[in-house]
């Protein structure tokens, strides 16, 4: 029995597109930096795995510290959770878990 999923798949892709379009866009400079970081880390993982792990440990520290600062700033500005979810391109439940992960590592 063949089932035509083209309609539901198109609906899902349209839904994802709307969510992605509503998310906060990253500045081009930051996107470039992240792309470069991934490229360098991928190379290091093969060529210098200990250096890659040390770099990742440092990045994790920066992520944790900056994420905590950003979450506190959102709270100080009373940004509603639904606005955070839209900006992140996710559900309110996922946004809540994401924010809590920075507050309770």
ABEGO torsion letter per residue (X at the ends): XBBBAAAAAAAAAAAAAAAAAABBBBBAAAAAAAAAAAAAAAAAAAABAAAAAAAAAAAAAAAAAAAAAAAAAAAAAGBBAAAAAAAAGBBAAAAAAAAAAAABX
